[in-house]
Amino acid sequence: MFFQMLSNALVSGLLMGGVYASVAIGLTLIFGVMNIINFAHGSFMMLGMYVAYWLFTGLGLNPYISLVPSFLILFFLGAVIHKFIIIHSSDAQNILLITLGIALFLENFAAFLWTPDYRSIEIPTLAKSLFIGYLAISIPRLIAFIFAILLTIGLYIFLKTTTTGKSIRAISDNIEGARSVGINIKKISLISFAIGAGCVGAAGAVITPFYSISPSVGLVFVIIAFVVVVLGGMGNFWGTFLGGLIVGLGESLGATYLPGSLQQFFIYFVFILILLFRPQGILGGKRA
Amino acid sequence: MRKLSLYRYSYVLMGVALLLLSILPAFMGSYYIHILILILVYAYLGSSWNVLGGYCGQFSFGHATFFGLGAYTSTILFMRFGISPWIGMVLGGILSMFVGIFIGFICFRYGLKGPFFALATLAFAEMFRVAALNIPLTGKAMGILITLKGTSFPAFQFQEKIYYYYIILAFNVFIVLVTHLIENRKLGDYLEAIKEDEDAAEALGIDTLRYKIIAISISSFLTALGGTFYAQYLFYIDPDICFGVHNSIEIFMRPILGGLGTVYGAFLGSLILGPLSELTRGLLGGYSGMHLMLFGVVLVVVIIFLPRGVVGLLKKI
């Protein structure tokens, strides 16, 4: 019984950790290039979830197909926000406030348009679990986990092989050096901001089969995403993935063994400890 | 010819404003007095935040922590032990100050700056929120309802809104005096130096850690007093109202709009945002967070176009 509970907690924590990693990866990309923290990140995910929801209720589209339009819409929105708003400021603290303003607007605009109620997508064929011995593995969560791995690998390949990806890495390493070799900083910043927004939009679509959709979901995820990114080392890809797994595992074990909602307490506690004692993250990253 | 500056007459203006504010309620119904009280509550809270965020440049996204500590301390002491909220208010302020010093010490000592300090304070507020949701002493998610005892000064309860109005007006006069005092002492110069360039301040021999901790301790103490007032005025507190992210946002919106690091910035900001949020709530109705949509727009516009806030604008006139 003890092992069954423990192993189920471990598996569901691991799977949820993958989700957290896929949400946080866009945040770490944006941080790596521009040294800014995008508070609207969770709101972008919330919008991605609504895109999937409306495509499902309107056209009956499977959320795993909707992740493409989710990505595209959020990519476009991210580009617009960067071009018309973010570009006006260069100070990290001001950009945190600006993106907070954007988050407040998006969250409450969504509540205004679609009410603050919780919605969910019911797909009977997906709402199943795989059983391996006494382990129950939820299929949509497993798919989300695989998506997270593919997203991380995909972004990694993009950064390593394409010209744009190489420019992103160059700016991330040394912005003055990148400028002096003729990389268009503005353009690359815009692209990475848009990719970050698009990725989290797609991640939002992927989790709709098992996660309730509401305007306030953005705030929950943006805080978790910060924890994950800080844990993994700001701007470090694989660190972010690892950070996601750790947060997912910690939360799931906390939910199993701690009363009430105290597992959240654990997350913030870890966040503060990491900020204090290892601000460069587990695997190291860009020092802010 | 000297440039005419409206702002130079701020003393006179404030005297007139205070006089107006003192006689204004005589001509108002209780709904408008309620709105005025809320404007003054957030003017006060914003001014408290301003000591740390505006003068010292350390943006806190978690002032709800101190607000909540003040509100919960006085309320728990009053409801469970019958201790007067006036005493509870001071005790809550002291507790909040210690928590503030603790947060400040661990954050500043490890060099958390700008957005990282902001996020760490946000994490602290969330920790308190989750704790309040899970501890029986704080009434968990149900919150605490303060029982009515009729008009009684020791119980900090009044049936007429007008009493609350004058109390919070007095709070505002008090914080304007405190802020003036800080501005005109060396402390104000040190805080400003830290805000402008911390490394340079350190090089000049200013003990930056010490002064940042002084700033957060003043700010957290004052914020907690506002929390107690809020609890006594509305007779109800719960973890989201007190420690929620939205409360922190409500608190720092005022000084950011009004003018960071200015004596009257938070007051001016509140004077604009208070009626504006009432109006949006009235016009768009339905959903209670509607004014936050507007706050989002205001925040973006102010940060980009009005970095010195309304006070900065007035100084130019």
HADDOCK unambig.tbl for C-alpha pairs under 7 A between the chains (distance, minus, plus):
assign (segid A and resid 88 and name CA) (segid B and resid 304 and name CA) 6.43 0.50 0.50
assign (segid A and resid 89 and name CA) (segid B and resid 304 and name CA) 6.75 0.50 0.50
assign (segid A and resid 92 and name CA) (segid B and resid 115 and name CA) 6.69 0.50 0.50
assign (segid A and resid 93 and name CA) (segid B and resid 114 and name CA) 5.43 0.50 0.50
assign (segid A and resid 93 and name CA) (segid B and resid 115 and name CA) 5.17 0.50 0.50
assign (segid A and resid 94 and name CA) (segid B and resid 303 and name CA) 6.55 0.50 0.50
assign (segid A and resid 96 and name CA) (segid B and resid 115 and name CA) 6.50 0.50 0.50
assign (segid A and resid 98 and name CA) (segid B and resid 299 and name CA) 6.42 0.50 0.50
assign (segid A and resid 98 and name CA) (segid B and resid 300 and name CA) 4.82 0.50 0.50
assign (segid A and resid 98 and name CA) (segid B and resid 303 and name CA) 6.71 0.50 0.50
assign (segid A and resid 101 and name CA) (segid B and resid 295 and name CA) 6.99 0.50 0.50
assign (segid A and resid 101 and name CA) (segid B and resid 296 and name CA) 3.74 0.50 0.50
assign (segid A and resid 101 and name CA) (segid B and resid 297 and name CA) 6.20 0.50 0.50
assign (segid A and resid 101 and name CA) (segid B and resid 299 and name CA) 5.27 0.50 0.50
assign (segid A and resid 101 and name CA) (segid B and resid 300 and name CA) 5.54 0.50 0.50
assign (segid A and resid 102 and name CA) (segid B and resid 296 and name CA) 5.74 0.50 0.50
assign (segid A and resid 104 and name CA) (segid B and resid 292 and name CA) 6.13 0.50 0.50
assign (segid A and resid 104 and name CA) (segid B and resid 293 and name CA) 5.73 0.50 0.50
assign (segid A and resid 104 and name CA) (segid B and resid 296 and name CA) 4.92 0.50 0.50
assign (segid A and resid 105 and name CA) (segid B and resid 292 and name CA) 6.88 0.50 0.50
assign (segid A and resid 105 and name CA) (segid B and resid 293 and name CA) 4.21 0.50 0.50
assign (segid A and resid 105 and name CA) (segid B and resid 294 and name CA) 6.86 0.50 0.50
assign (segid A and resid 105 and name CA) (segid B and resid 296 and name CA) 4.73 0.50 0.50
assign (segid A and resid 105 and name CA) (segid B and resid 297 and name CA) 6.49 0.50 0.50
assign (segid A and resid 108 and name CA) (segid B and resid 289 and name CA) 6.41 0.50 0.50
assign (segid A and resid 108 and name CA) (segid B and resid 290 and name CA) 6.20 0.50 0.50
assign (segid A and resid 108 and name CA) (segid B and resid 292 and name CA) 6.61 0.50 0.50
assign (segid A and resid 108 and name CA) (segid B and resid 293 and name CA) 5.16 0.50 0.50
assign (segid A and resid 109 and name CA) (segid B and resid 293 and name CA) 6.24 0.50 0.50
assign (segid A and resid 112 and name CA) (segid B and resid 287 and name CA) 6.77 0.50 0.50
assign (segid A and resid 260 and name CA) (segid B and resid 134 and name CA) 6.25 0.50 0.50
assign (segid A and resid 261 and name CA) (segid B and resid 130 and name CA) 6.97 0.50 0.50
assign (segid A and resid 261 and name CA) (segid B and resid 134 and name CA) 6.91 0.50 0.50
assign (segid A and resid 262 and name CA) (segid B and resid 130 and name CA) 6.60 0.50 0.50
assign (segid A and resid 262 and name CA) (segid B and resid 134 and name CA) 6.95 0.50 0.50
assign (segid A and resid 264 and name CA) (segid B and resid 130 and name CA) 6.89 0.50 0.50
assign (segid A and resid 265 and name CA) (segid B and resid 127 and name CA) 5.40 0.50 0.50
assign (segid A and resid 265 and name CA) (segid B and resid 130 and name CA) 6.00 0.50 0.50
assign (segid A and resid 268 and name CA) (segid B and resid 123 and name CA) 5.58 0.50 0.50
assign (segid A and resid 268 and name CA) (segid B and resid 127 and name CA) 6.16 0.50 0.50
assign (segid A and resid 272 and name CA) (segid B and resid 120 and name CA) 6.29 0.50 0.50
assign (segid A and resid 276 and name CA) (segid B and resid 107 and name CA) 6.84 0.50 0.50
assign (segid A and resid 276 and name CA) (segid B and resid 110 and name CA) 5.89 0.50 0.50
